Amino acid sequence: MISKWLFVILFYRFAPASSSSLESTRGNQQVACGWYDFFLDIHRCYQRPPGQSPTVTYIMYDVNPSEGFNLRRDVYIRMAVFLRTLRKRPGYERSKLVLPPWSDLFHWRSSYLNQMHLPWGHFFDLESMRAYADVIETWEFFDEYRKLAKNGNKVVIDEFYRLGHFDDMFENGVFVDKFEQTACKKETEPSISGTSGVMGYRNITIDERICVKFQGSASLLYSMFEKLRPKKREGLRVIFLARAETVLHDYWGNVDYWEARRSMRFNRDLVRIANKFRLDFFNSTNQWDRVQRPASWTDEGPYRKSRGGDYLCAHMRRADFLFGREKTTPTLHSAAMQIKRKLLELGLRKVFIASDCSKSEFHDLKNYLKRFKVVRYTPESRDEMTRLKDGGVAIVDQIICSHARFFIGTYESTFTYRIYEEREILGFPKDLTFNTFCKEEEIGNCEKNAIWPIQYA
């Protein structure tokens, strides 16, 4: 028979909770309780002074301006998974992740468009993302901060961590998680994107700038916050992580990663545009293509029966890849021949091209594939382009590619990897998804992208 104390231990270890922490009141003393994994110290409480509320902590971040849209999406996953863990720590239960605005990324070439400070809601379904992590837009943060700090429009970053790499990433040949505070160089700028101020906002100032050599996964950030924080702050705390791409995944490709990734559904207007294009050009719908797509990502499950529309999608990265990755990037003719061979093998007559190629290159590609219908997506009008922006057009491309019968992508392209992930979520067989262009059409044994299948709890 289980003893009373053993029953209590098992109850607290396995009983579900509505949040990562519990709070109660003993007389005038507020008690906050956090979950721990030690067998005999599973549920430990710490006392908070009377009348004091838990600190609201805002985690802001940005990445190197040269990084592209799809790498930034991956950095978000690292931060969102970290936030979920952080909120289980005493004193961090009310932490929120502030989504950095999108501003004039390197690959956005439409100079006539205003593409500064675009919110995440322009590209993604925020309610879907919030079903995984407590995230807010930057403008929402400004509103909340104004009410809490009562400081007008001025925003003060309490701790600005400028992350950088160690000169030697291996100690005796071993990669070790570590961080070390270093002296900040005078030329180190607080601005990571934009022309002035932090992220281009003139109303943000920095109270304490801390430069850190950082090497390790996101969970190490908690130790950094605790060790390097200038002084204890109660009520409100704003932390900024500059060069957040320095932080690695705790576990890339595990269940936590995929839950965060699945929550990143696209803006519904972009989905509508992509679906209309699929229907008009390929007679493709989710129902006819047997694609898994419940109303909420939380209802998704293991599935490998998606058929896809009657078309092939090819992501052909050109531009800088022609020079930076010349050894693995095929010529236009070689890529066309690889597409043609696969179309004949699958008995398909239509191909969708997602590419940063020029109009003349696309014209040449169509000439190489004269027997087939070759299409790409372009906004119907200048007004639509102004509304979608460069990033919106790229997402429409990804949605269309994600629903194709067969997909072939570019070696080492993050754009290709995001399509791989979408197709895994939608339930396509792996052999119809994880395909890569070879440098030469005649060489079958060439460099291939890695296969990372989806994981469910």
N, C-alpha and C positions, 0 to 999 in steps of 0.2 A: 504494500500500500504506500502510495506517495505521501511523504510527510508534508505538513502544512507549508514549511519554508521552501521546500523544493517546488511545490505547486506555485508559490508566489513567484519564484525565480523563472519558472517556465512560462508563467502567464505574461510577465513583463518582457520576456525575450521574444515571444512569438505573437502576442496580441497585436492586432492592427491598431494604428493610430491615425488620426485625421491629419496630423502634421508631424514634423520631425522633432518637436519638443512639446512639452506640456507645461502649463503654468497653473499655480494655485495660490491661495492666500492663507497664511497662518497668522491670525490676528492682524497686525499692521505690517507684517513682513511678507513681501512678495517672494515666491520661490519659483525658480525656473529649473526645469529638469531636462537633461539631454541624454540621448541614447549612447551607450558604450558597448563594446563587444567583449569586455572581460567577463569571465564566467560568473564570478561572485560580486561584480561591480557593474551590473548591467544597466541599472537605472540610478544615476547619481544626481543629486540636486545641489545647486549653489544658490546662495541668498543674494538678493538685490535690495538696496536701500529702499525704505518705504516711499511710495509715490513715484519711484523712478521707472520709466518704461524702457523696454529693450531698445538698444541703439539701432537706428535705421542706417544701414550701410549701403552706399551706392558704389558698385564696381563699374567704373568706366574703363574703356580700353580703345586702342587703335593699333594699326599695323603699319609696316613700312609702306610708304606711298607707292612704291613700284610694284607691290603685290597686286594680283588681279582679283576680279570679282569672285571666282570660284575657290581660290585659296582662302579668301576672307570668310567664305561660308564655312570652311573647315575650321578656321580659328574660332568662329562662333561656337561650334560644337564643343571644342575644348573648354571654352568658358562656361557654356551652359551646363555641361556635366559637372564642372567644378562648383558652380553655384549650388547645385543640388546637394553636393557634399558639404559645402561651407555652411549652408543653412541648418545643418545638424549640430554645428559647433556652438557651445555656449557663447552668447553675445552676438552671434551672427544670424539669429533666427529670422530677422527681418531684412536680410540682404536682398538687394535687387541688382540685376544686370542691366546697365544702360547700353542700348544698341547704338554704336557709332554711326553717324550719317554717312551716306555714300557721296563722295565728292570727286568729280573729274578724274576717274581712274585712268591709268595709262592706256588701256586698250579701248577706251571710249573716244572715238575719233571724230565724232560729229561736233565740230567746234562751234557751230551755230546754235547749239542747244545749251540751255542753262541746266547744268547737271551738278550743281553744288547743293550740299546738304539735303540730299534725297532721303526720305525716311524709309525704314525697312518695310513698312506697309505698302510702299509703292511696288515692291517685288514679291512680298510674302504675305501669307495669311497670319496676322499677328495673334488672333484668337487661337489658332491651331498651335502656334509656338508656345503660347502661354499655358497650354494644357500640359506642357513638359516643364517649363521653368518660368520663374517670375521675372519677365523681361519688360522693359519699357523703352519707348522712343526717347531720343534726346530732348525733344520739345516737351514731352511729358515729365521728364526729369526736372527741367527748368521750372515747370509749374509746381511740382511737388516741393522742390527745394525752396522756392519763393515762400511757400506757405509755412514750411518748417523752420527755416532760418530767419524769416522776416527781415531780410537784408536787401530788399528791393530787387533789382534785376541782377545784382552781383552774385556770382557763384565762386566759392573758394574751394579749391581742391586741397584737402588736408594733407594727403600723401601722394606725391607724383613719383612713381617708380619708373625709371628709365632702364629697361632691361637690355642686356647685351650678352654676347657669348664669351666664354673663357677662351683664352688664347690656345690652351691645350685642353681639348675636350676629353682626353683619356688620361687616367692616372695609372701608370704601369700597365697600359693596354686595356684598362677597364673603364667603362663609362659609369660615372658615379653621379647621382643626384646631389646637387649642392648649389649654394648661392653665397655671394660675398659682396658686401658693400664696398664701393670704390669711390674715389674722389670724382666729382663731376667736372668735366672739362668746361672751360668758359664758353667754348663755341657750341656746346650742347644746347640745342633749342628745345623748348617745351612743346613747340608746335610739331605735330607729326603729319598733319595734312592741312591744306588750306594755306592762305597767304599770310595770315597774322593771327596771333592768339592761339589758344589750344583748339585744334580742329577747325580753325578759321573763325572761332567765336571770340569776339572782343570782350564779352562780359565775364569770361572765366579767368581767374587768377590762381596762382599756385602758392600755397603756404609753405610747404616743405618739399624740396626736390631731393630725391634719393636715387643715386645711380647704383645699379646692381648688376654684377655678372651672375647670370642665371643659367643653370643647366639641370633640366629635369622635367618631370611631368607637372600637370596643373595642381595636383594635390600638395605640392611643395609650396605653393603660394601662401597657404595658410600659415606655415611656419615663418615665412618671410614677413607676413603681415604682423605676426605676434612679436617677432624679434626686433624688427626695424621700425616699428611705429614710433614716431617721435614722442608722443605722450598719450595717455589714456583720454579718450573722448567719449562723452556720454550724450545720448540723444540723437546726434547726427554725425555721420562720418562719410567723407567722399574720398575714394581711392581711385587713382588713375594708373593704368598699366600701359606704358608706351612700348611699342614693338612687341605686342602680345604674341606674334608668331614665333617668338623665341620659346614659348611654353609648349611642351609636347603633350600629346594625349596620355592620359593615365593608362588606358587600354584601347588602342585603336581597333575598331571592328567588333567590339563586344556588344552585349545587349544595351548597355547605357548609350554607347555611341549611336546605335541604330535607332533607339527611341528618340534621341535628340534629332537625328537625321530625318526620321519619319515625320516628326512634328513640323518640319520646315516645308509645309505645303505652299504652293505658289499663290500669289494674288489671284483672286477668282476672275478678275477681268482678263488677265493674261491667259488663264486656262480657257476662258470662253473663246478668245481669239484663236488660240491654237486648235481647239476642238472644231471650230468652224472651218479652219483651213484643212484639217484632216478630213472632214466630211465632204468639203467641196472638191478636193483634189484626189482623195484616195478612198472615198466612200467608207470612212473608218469611224467607228464609235466604240466606246468602252464595252457596250453590251455585245455588239457583233464580234468584237475582238477578244472577248472573254477575259477582260482586264479586271484585276482586283482593285476596287476603289470604293470602299465604304465611306459614309459621310464623315466619319472621324478616323484619324490615324490610329486611335486607341483600339479600334475594332478590327484592325488588320491582323492577319495571322499567316502561318506558313502556307504558301501557295505556289505552284509551279505549272499552272495550266493556261497562262495567258498566251494567246495566239498572235495578236498584233494585227495591224492593217496590212493590206496587200501591197506593201512597198518596203524597200530597203532604205535605211538611213545611213549616210556616211558623214562623219565629222572629219573634215580635212583642215587641219591647222596649217596655215601658210605663213605669211608675213615674217615675223622674227624667227619662226622655226626653220625657215629655209636657210638661215645663216647660223643661228645658235645651235640647231640640232640637224645639221646637214647630213650627218652620217646615218640617221635613222628616218628622216623625212623623205617620202617618195616624190619623184617628179610628178607632174600633172598627168602625163601619159601613163606612167606606172600605176598610179592610183586608179585611173580610169579603167585600165585593164583588169585590175583586181576587183573593181566593182562589177564590171561586165561578167567576169567569170562567176561571181557569186549570184548575180541575177539569173543567169542561165541555169545554174545549179538548182536554184530555188523555184524556177519557173515564174519569176516576177518580171513585170514590165515597167515598173515605176521606181524612181529613186529620188529621195529628198536629200539635198545637200545643205549641211550646216557648215559654213566656212567663212573665214575672213579673207578669202581670195578676192581679187579685183574683178570688175565686170568683164574685162578681157579674158581673164583666166576662166571664168565661169562659161563664157562663150566657147572657148577652146574645149572645155570639158564636155559641153553638150555636143560638140562636133565629134569627139571621140566616142560618144554614146548615142549616135544618131538613131539607132533602132529602138531606143528606150525613151520614156518620158522623164525628163530631168527637170526638177523644180527646186526653187529655194523660196524662203519667205521674205517678203519686203512689205512694209506698211503700205496700206492702200492710198494714203495721202500724207502730205507734209504735216497736217494737223495731227494725224495719228502718230506719226514719228515723234512729234513734239510731246505728245502725251505719254508714249511708251518709253522714250529715251533709249539709248544704246543697250543698257542693261535689260530692259523689257524685251527688246527684240531678241537678245541672246536667250532669254528664258523661253520665249515662244519656240525658238529653235530646239531647245532641250526637251520641251514637252512633246513636240512632234516626233523627235528622234526616239523618245522614250516609249512611244506606242507603235513603232515600226515592227514588221515581222522579224527583221534581222538588222543588227547594228554593227558597224565597224568604225573604230575610232583611231585617234592619233596616239602614238607612243608618247608616254610621259606628259600628257595633257590633262590638267585638272578639269577642263571642260568635259573631256571624254569620261573622266572618272565620275563626275556628277551624273552623267547620263547612265553609266553603269549602275549607280546607286538607285536612281529612279526606276530603272527596269527591274532591279532586284525587289524593290518595294511593290511594284506592280505585279510581280509574280511570273516573270519570263524564265524559261529554261536557260541555264548558264551558257549553253553552246550557241544560243541566239543573241547573247549579249556581249560576252567578254572576248571580243575580236579586235585585232589591231592591224593597221596597214603595215606591210613590209616595205623596206626600202626599194627592193626590186620585185617585180611581179613574178619572175621565174624562181625566186628563192623562197621556198616555203618555210625553212627553218630560220626565222629571224627573231629579233627582240619582240617580246610580247609584254603587255601590261599585266600586272599581278591580278589574281582573282581573289576577291574578298566577299564571300557569300554572306547574305543577311543572317542575322541572329535574332531569335525571339526568346523571351523569358520562358 
